[in-house]
């Protein structure tokens, strides 16, 4: 009986929300939203072949090692994203990250999504799965991803939040990334993913 009532309420809500009416009985009302935020995805084609990096102010991350003393220690985490394609609200590309001043880079394939309300969820598929979540927003008047991520396997890990900003060859950081020993974007991304 309870399952049938819930099913009827959900059916009623879906019908009324589609036609823009309210009232499903028992004091419940549903109002349809006709704003673009109700769309499931947004056009992300402008992101194809763009690069993103961590500016100096957001390099701070924390690394965890159970054998370390202390177990949590501050590191610089420079990360580069290169988006190579989009489809139906999904972003695809490569990620390159270094926590040792650019001496070595870990790579991962990015498969992520951006909803119409600018919520972001990115999966980084490399030696382990990392999930980053955040918001597509602006910082200092330019587009930005405000992201949080944690990765690890219980024996070690990393937690980082940052604004990811776009970077092009006209930006001085292109040839000398913050948090590295003058590593350029082309050098950091040379291995592909």
Secondary structure, DSSP 8 states (H G I E B T S, - for coil): -HHHHHHHHHHHHHHHHHHT----BTTB------SGGGSSB---GGGTTEEEEE-GGG-EEEEE-TTSSSSEEEEE-EEEEEEEEEETTEEEEEEEEESSTTSS-EEEEEEEEEBTT-EEEEEEESSSEEEEEEEEEEETTEEEEEEEEEEE-SSSEEEEEEEEEEE-TTSGGGTS-TTSSS--HHHHTTT--
